[in-house]
Amino acid sequence: MRTMTVILAMLAAGTLCAQTPSKVWTLDECVGYALEHNIEIKRQELGVSNSEIGLSESRWDYAPSLSAGSSYSISSGRVLDQTTYEFIENNVVGSSSASVSGSMQVFSGMRRHYALKKAKASMKASLADLASVRQDIEQNVTAAYLQILCDQENLASAREMASMLESQMERIQTMVDLGRVTEADLLQIRSQHYAALNDVAAAEGQCRLSKMELCQLLEIQDWEDFAIEPIETDEYGGMQLFPSTDSIAVESRPEYRSAEAGVEVARRNLQIARASYYPTLSLSAGYGTSYSGARQKAVQNTDGTYRYEANPFFRQYLDNGSSYLSLSLNIPIFSGMSTRNSVRRARNASMDAQYALQTVRKQLSREYEQALIEYQTSCRQYETAREQLAYAEEAARMMTEKYNLGKTDFTSWNTAMTELAKAKYAMGTMRYSMYLYLGMIKTIVLGTPNTLKY
């Protein structure tokens, strides 16, 4: 009775792993959901948006600038008469002015040209970084998905072992009651049974942890009711290894494309810094006019004399209009060595970007070779695990028959059962490891498609 109570308690604690969920997720659904909702991807998409803004700014930098202004003021007291240029005492005078001006840079030492090229390279780098993040999320989701499957197989093996020990414990209890075996055998199998229950509890906890990690990648809060669908695979993961060379594998990766764009950005920065050595040529033009309440116009009388009358507002705006056109040339002569130092820093940054590209190539080459070696190793281990499982199943069957006939002891039978459980777990682990590493190789070779345009 006590044993059954413990079993019921363990099963109750593991209902979260065994309950019927509202939805069963496939691997493709998990990957698609993560690519759409993962926060790291959304943050990188904001970086792409910022790069788009920078590219737009570089393009519009070629356009001329245009501005307009207007003002109106009131003066009182001693005011200057704009007609006679004499001061008028104790008077209130209103004045207004308006202007329109525009300017454009005709030549800037190719600085704007290089800035536009840099913005395009930065856009490429942002897109490559986004593709890299999406690729990492896809790989992490796949690894977490397969980890859950491995943990579920381990849990199934642990429960099978606990159930088998439960059956044997009941059988030995009957044999003890009949006097065919001693109490020591019953105590020993009870001890093994409780150890198996501990293994079940640990396996259930690991299943919950694996589900929580996958749901965090998917940005799903309610992970307790989360369940996945097993992957139907053949002996080698149901996937075909695409032939590829190390060079193709490296150059297809978004990390490499991002590093290449980084080299381009650094080269454009060097060109922009060198452009400061060249003179700049600017063109500007404008139009302005004004009005003053103190300004009067002379009107000739019939007798030949003149009188002064108030000059209308709009008439003054027409009469006082003026325009200008200017062309300015700025030749840099000495700037405290700041231009030279900027060029030197940009040159060092360009060399560092090239070194970074070589480092990325080396890292990706090692990653590709490591994934290939791991896949080949998993294939060999899978073959070994399959043979091990076949022999372990046969050994367990034969040992069970002997034990039931009383021809062997409990320790030998328990050892055979333990080896069988290990062989089953190793079989599942190697199968999913092949799937994982082969998927990594395909991702490395083919890369993540870039669907964004710029």
FIMARLO-928335 format. One line per field, with one value per residue (C-alpha): residue number from 1; x, y, z. Coordinates in nm, 3 decimals, padded with zeros to 5 digits. Layout:
# FIMARLO-928335
nr	NUM|... .
xx	X|... .
yy	Y|... .
zz	Z|... .
***
This chain:
# FIMARLO-928335
nr	1|2|3|4|5|6|7|8|9|10|11|12|13|14|15|16|17|18|19|20|21|22|23|24|25|26|27|28|29|30|31|32|33|34|35|36|37|38|39|40|41|42|43|44|45|46|47|48|49|50|51|52|53|54|55|56|57|58|59|60|61|62|63|64|65|66|67|68|69|70|71|72|73|74|75|76|77|78|79|80|81|82|83|84|85|86|87|88|89|90|91|92|93|94|95|96|97|98|99|100|101|102|103|104|105|106|107|108|109|110|111|112|113|114|115|116|117|118|119|120|121|122|123|124|125|126|127|128|129|130|131|132|133|134|135|136|137|138|139|140|141|142|143|144|145|146|147|148|149|150|151|152|153|154|155|156|157|158|159|160|161|162|163|164|165|166|167|168|169|170|171|172|173|174|175|176|177|178|179|180|181|182|183|184|185|186|187|188|189|190|191|192|193|194|195|196|197|198|199|200|201|202|203|204|205|206|207|208|209|210|211|212|213|214|215|216|217|218|219|220|221|222|223|224|225|226|227|228|229|230|231|232|233|234|235|236|237|238|239|240|241|242|243|244|245|246|247|248|249|250|251|252|253|254|255|256|257|258|259|260|261|262|263|264|265|266|267|268|269|270|271|272|273|274|275|276|277|278|279|280|281|282|283|284|285|286|287|288|289|290|291|292|293|294|295|296|297|298|299|300|301|302|303|304|305|306|307|308|309|310|311|312|313|314|315|316|317|318|319|320|321|322|323|324|325|326|327|328|329|330|331|332|333|334|335|336|337|338|339|340|341|342|343|344|345|346|347|348|349|350|351|352|353|354|355|356|357|358|359|360|361|362|363|364|365|366|367|368|369|370|371|372|373|374|375|376|377|378|379|380|381|382|383|384|385|386|387|388|389|390|391|392|393|394|395|396|397|398|399|400|401|402|403|404|405|406|407|408|409|410|411|412|413|414|415|416|417|418|419|420|421|422|423|424|425|426|427|428|429|430|431|432|433|434|435|436|437|438|439|440|441|442|443|444|445|446|447|448|449|450|451|452|453|454 .
xx	00.000|00.281|00.453|00.137|00.096|00.446|00.383|00.061|00.241|00.517|00.265|00.076|00.397|00.459|00.117|00.256|00.469|00.195|-00.123|-00.311|-00.224|-00.454|-00.203|00.084|00.365|00.573|00.933|00.841|00.570|00.812|01.074|00.819|00.665|01.007|01.115|00.799|00.788|01.141|01.253|01.614|01.492|01.261|01.550|01.767|01.482|01.493|01.862|01.771|01.514|01.779|02.009|01.728|01.693|02.068|02.058|01.769|01.960|02.266|02.055|01.878|02.212|02.250|01.940|01.984|01.867|01.589|01.469|01.233|01.188|00.977|00.972|00.770|00.868|00.734|00.961|00.863|01.032|01.312|01.272|01.474|01.279|01.386|01.309|01.495|01.724|01.625|01.508|01.142|01.065|00.774|00.648|00.551|00.685|00.620|00.874|00.879|01.118|01.101|01.356|01.394|01.734|01.879|02.221|02.385|02.727|02.867|03.182|03.278|03.577|03.350|03.246|02.874|02.947|03.148|02.890|02.619|02.837|02.899|02.524|02.459|02.730|02.587|02.248|02.400|02.566|02.237|02.054|02.330|02.317|01.941|01.987|02.250|02.017|01.734|01.971|02.087|01.728|01.639|01.932|01.859|01.492|01.585|01.835|01.583|01.314|01.541|01.649|01.287|01.253|01.566|01.442|01.104|01.272|01.479|01.161|00.989|01.286|01.288|00.916|00.950|01.225|01.016|00.718|00.931|01.074|00.723|00.614|00.916|00.870|00.517|00.642|00.922|00.678|00.476|00.792|00.887|00.542|00.594|00.940|01.120|01.343|01.468|01.356|01.691|01.593|01.272|01.454|01.707|01.446|01.253|01.568|01.615|01.250|01.282|01.601|01.407|01.135|01.404|01.519|01.162|01.135|01.467|01.362|01.028|01.205|01.442|01.144|00.990|01.317|01.361|01.005|01.060|01.380|01.208|00.910|01.143|01.284|00.928|00.829|00.549|00.464|00.231|00.488|00.328|00.071|00.324|00.379|00.567|00.522|00.787|00.998|00.967|01.321|01.500|01.840|02.014|01.766|01.557|01.782|02.036|02.376|02.445|02.796|02.986|03.331|03.455|03.471|03.106|02.999|03.182|03.082|02.714|02.695|02.538|02.817|03.068|02.852|02.826|03.203|03.248|03.011|03.212|03.524|03.335|03.211|03.565|03.699|03.435|03.515|03.878|03.771|03.547|03.836|04.066|03.802|03.876|04.204|04.011|03.852|03.477|03.267|02.924|02.653|02.390|02.113|01.843|01.580|01.472|01.256|01.146|00.886|00.908|00.621|00.853|00.931|00.738|00.717|00.755|00.454|00.484|00.224|00.071|00.286|00.605|00.667|00.678|00.494|00.552|00.287|00.284|00.430|00.190|00.299|00.286|00.434|00.737|00.773|00.781|01.015|01.261|01.316|01.674|01.839|02.185|02.387|02.717|02.976|03.220|03.536|03.694|04.048|04.179|04.534|04.600|04.365|04.594|04.671|04.313|04.251|04.572|04.492|04.139|04.282|04.524|04.246|04.027|04.316|04.368|03.995|04.004|04.290|04.111|03.797|04.002|04.152|03.800|03.691|03.977|03.885|03.522|03.630|03.847|03.572|03.306|03.541|03.604|03.230|03.156|03.429|03.324|02.959|03.067|03.287|03.012|02.764|03.000|03.071|02.698|02.641|02.901|02.769|02.417|02.523|02.695|02.393|02.162|02.372|02.401|02.024|01.968|02.208|02.074|01.716|01.813|02.023|01.736|01.491|01.716|01.802|01.434|01.359|01.644|01.539|01.179|01.304|01.530|01.849|02.008|02.006|01.843|02.170|02.238|01.881|01.891|02.220|02.069|01.765|01.986|02.194|01.875|01.754|02.092|02.091|01.743|01.840|02.165|01.973|01.735|02.009|02.227|01.932|01.841|02.206|02.239|01.932|02.067|02.418|02.294|02.053|02.343|02.544|02.256|02.215|02.585|02.598|02.272|02.251|01.932|01.745|01.743|01.394|01.442|01.506|01.698 .
yy	00.000|00.238|00.164|00.238|00.566|00.673|00.580|00.782|01.080|01.059|01.034|01.332|01.535|01.442|01.524|01.838|01.617|01.366|01.575|01.618|01.969|02.197|02.209|01.989|02.184|02.054|02.159|02.374|02.549|02.621|02.764|02.976|03.108|03.195|03.379|03.589|03.661|03.636|03.963|03.941|03.926|04.224|04.424|04.344|04.450|04.789|04.804|04.740|05.020|05.257|05.162|05.239|05.584|05.642|05.540|05.779|06.061|05.999|06.014|06.334|06.491|06.569|06.792|07.168|07.329|07.589|07.820|08.117|08.368|08.668|08.912|09.210|09.458|09.776|10.062|10.366|10.681|10.824|10.642|10.679|10.794|10.565|10.833|11.134|10.938|11.180|11.076|11.124|11.191|11.038|10.810|10.444|10.271|09.917|09.735|09.400|09.191|08.864|08.648|08.325|08.160|07.838|07.677|07.363|07.212|07.183|06.990|06.835|06.625|06.326|06.311|06.270|06.005|05.799|05.855|05.711|05.408|05.364|05.381|05.109|04.891|04.951|04.843|04.520|04.461|04.514|04.272|04.015|04.060|04.008|03.691|03.573|03.628|03.447|03.161|03.138|03.137|02.863|02.650|02.713|02.625|02.306|02.210|02.281|02.084|01.783|01.814|01.778|01.464|01.317|01.402|01.248|00.926|00.926|00.976|00.693|00.464|00.561|00.496|00.164|00.063|00.169|-00.025|-00.332|-00.317|-00.277|-00.596|-00.786|-00.654|-00.794|-01.127|-01.148|-01.061|-01.366|-01.579|-01.453|-01.545|-01.896|-01.918|-01.960|-01.650|-01.454|-01.116|-00.971|-01.010|-00.819|-00.538|-00.515|-00.480|-00.229|-00.021|-00.042|00.052|00.370|00.457|00.416|00.647|00.906|00.872|00.929|01.245|01.376|01.298|01.474|01.781|01.784|01.763|02.070|02.263|02.178|02.288|02.615|02.688|02.626|02.840|03.125|03.116|03.122|03.404|03.185|03.242|02.945|02.669|02.424|02.318|02.306|01.984|01.891|01.629|01.358|01.379|01.090|01.020|00.741|00.611|00.932|01.197|01.185|01.447|01.437|01.593|01.843|01.825|02.143|02.281|02.475|02.796|02.772|02.698|03.002|03.254|03.162|03.249|03.583|03.639|03.638|03.871|04.106|04.106|04.176|04.470|04.586|04.596|04.804|05.044|05.088|05.154|05.421|05.582|05.608|05.773|06.015|06.107|06.168|06.392|06.650|06.728|06.863|07.210|07.255|07.469|07.599|07.790|08.001|08.238|08.440|08.710|08.956|09.264|09.492|09.743|10.034|10.243|10.547|10.532|10.786|10.861|11.203|11.330|11.640|11.906|12.105|12.406|12.199|12.145|11.803|11.654|11.323|11.058|10.715|10.445|10.142|09.803|09.596|09.880|09.885|09.504|09.546|09.845|09.715|09.368|09.251|08.925|08.777|08.490|08.380|08.113|08.031|07.825|07.686|07.555|07.366|07.468|07.370|07.215|07.124|06.781|06.671|06.565|06.365|06.194|06.116|05.953|05.748|05.627|05.539|05.348|05.149|05.074|04.953|04.715|04.593|04.520|04.308|04.117|04.068|03.924|03.675|03.583|03.525|03.307|03.100|03.067|02.970|02.722|02.562|02.560|02.389|02.129|02.068|02.016|01.777|01.579|01.571|01.444|01.172|01.074|01.064|00.836|00.591|00.615|00.557|00.237|00.124|00.220|00.027|-00.287|-00.227|-00.202|-00.524|-00.716|-00.548|-00.643|-01.004|-01.015|-00.866|-01.119|-01.412|-01.280|-01.231|-01.590|-01.717|-01.498|-01.616|-01.975|-01.899|-01.967|-01.628|-01.368|-01.028|-00.836|-00.997|-00.934|-00.572|-00.515|-00.641|-00.415|-00.114|-00.178|-00.206|00.134|00.291|00.141|00.280|00.626|00.619|00.510|00.806|01.052|00.954|00.964|01.320|01.423|01.322|01.526|01.830|01.827|01.754|02.046|02.267|02.163|02.246|02.584|02.658|02.558|02.711|03.005|03.184|03.346|03.725|03.846|04.215|04.465|04.788 .
zz	00.000|00.087|-00.243|-00.441|-00.254|-00.352|-00.713|-00.720|-00.569|-00.829|-01.111|-00.972|-00.967|-01.328|-01.467|-01.626|-01.849|-01.916|-01.933|-02.258|-02.390|-02.585|-02.872|-02.983|-03.151|-03.439|-03.494|-03.795|-03.593|-03.310|-03.546|-03.732|-03.411|-03.266|-03.582|-03.557|-03.183|-03.042|-02.880|-02.999|-03.358|-03.301|-03.156|-03.455|-03.685|-03.512|-03.603|-03.966|-03.946|-03.810|-04.099|-04.343|-04.182|-04.216|-04.581|-04.646|-04.477|-04.695|-05.010|-04.909|-04.821|-05.192|-05.187|-05.132|-04.810|-04.821|-04.546|-04.505|-04.227|-04.129|-03.839|-03.714|-03.440|-03.281|-03.167|-02.960|-02.841|-03.048|-03.382|-03.703|-04.008|-04.290|-04.550|-04.412|-04.181|-03.905|-03.565|-03.476|-03.113|-02.920|-03.198|-03.237|-03.547|-03.671|-03.892|-04.069|-04.277|-04.472|-04.650|-04.844|-04.882|-05.014|-05.029|-05.159|-05.147|-05.497|-05.405|-05.071|-05.159|-05.245|-04.880|-04.956|-05.218|-04.973|-04.699|-04.924|-05.002|-04.629|-04.554|-04.811|-04.659|-04.311|-04.443|-04.573|-04.236|-04.052|-04.279|-04.233|-03.856|-03.865|-04.070|-03.820|-03.524|-03.701|-03.781|-03.419|-03.294|-03.541|-03.427|-03.058|-03.102|-03.286|-03.016|-02.738|-02.923|-02.961|-02.599|-02.492|-02.706|-02.549|-02.200|-02.277|-02.390|-02.074|-01.871|-02.055|-01.985|-01.618|-01.584|-01.763|-01.523|-01.222|-01.353|-01.417|-01.066|-00.927|-01.103|-00.983|-00.631|-00.618|-00.755|-00.499|-00.222|-00.324|-00.328|00.018|00.147|00.002|00.159|-00.172|-00.131|00.166|00.296|00.186|-00.181|-00.118|00.061|-00.218|-00.491|-00.284|-00.257|-00.633|-00.685|-00.480|-00.666|-00.989|-00.855|-00.784|-01.143|-01.259|-01.048|-01.185|-01.543|-01.494|-01.358|-01.654|-01.892|-01.731|-01.747|-02.116|-02.193|-02.008|-02.204|-02.536|-02.442|-02.347|-02.698|-02.832|-02.591|-02.450|-02.086|-02.025|-02.065|-01.822|-02.084|-02.368|-02.561|-02.876|-03.144|-03.192|-03.506|-03.746|-03.862|-04.038|-03.936|-04.037|-03.938|-04.254|-04.414|-04.693|-04.647|-04.923|-05.065|-04.993|-04.957|-04.660|-04.866|-04.973|-04.618|-04.479|-04.743|-04.720|-04.350|-04.252|-03.999|-04.285|-04.495|-04.198|-04.152|-04.525|-04.496|-04.195|-04.411|-04.666|-04.395|-04.259|-04.610|-04.670|-04.336|-04.447|-04.771|-04.582|-04.352|-04.650|-04.811|-04.541|-04.723|-05.022|-05.057|-05.047|-05.279|-05.175|-05.360|-05.186|-05.297|-05.125|-05.149|-04.880|-04.826|-04.543|-04.420|-04.175|-04.036|-04.019|-04.387|-04.599|-04.969|-05.132|-05.327|-05.552|-05.508|-05.793|-05.708|-05.743|-05.374|-05.205|-04.916|-04.734|-04.691|-04.528|-04.755|-04.779|-04.640|-04.959|-05.164|-04.941|-04.971|-05.349|-05.351|-05.087|-05.231|-05.292|-05.391|-05.375|-05.519|-05.368|-05.435|-05.156|-05.162|-04.847|-04.870|-04.564|-04.478|-04.119|-03.862|-03.578|-03.734|-03.662|-04.024|-04.037|-03.708|-03.826|-04.137|-03.930|-03.698|-03.996|-04.156|-03.836|-03.819|-04.180|-04.105|-03.791|-03.994|-04.234|-03.942|-03.802|-04.138|-04.128|-03.770|-03.867|-04.159|-03.926|-03.665|-03.918|-04.083|-03.745|-03.671|-04.002|-03.959|-03.599|-03.699|-03.974|-03.735|-03.473|-03.731|-03.851|-03.490|-03.413|-03.710|-03.584|-03.229|-03.357|-03.529|-03.211|-02.998|-03.227|-03.194|-02.818|-02.785|-02.977|-02.754|-02.438|-02.525|-02.584|-02.267|-02.062|-02.206|-02.128|-01.780|-01.699|-01.796|-01.577|-01.288|-01.310|-01.302|-01.005|-01.202|-01.134|-00.858|-00.843|-00.889|-01.227|-01.342|-01.223|-01.406|-01.731|-01.688|-01.617|-01.927|-02.130|-02.005|-02.086|-02.435|-02.508|-02.392|-02.591|-02.900|-02.881|-02.795|-03.089|-03.328|-03.232|-03.223|-03.587|-03.669|-03.485|-03.634|-03.983|-03.951|-03.841|-04.145|-04.378|-04.211|-04.240|-04.606|-04.724|-04.485|-04.386|-04.680|-04.662|-04.754|-04.670|-04.949|-04.941 .
***
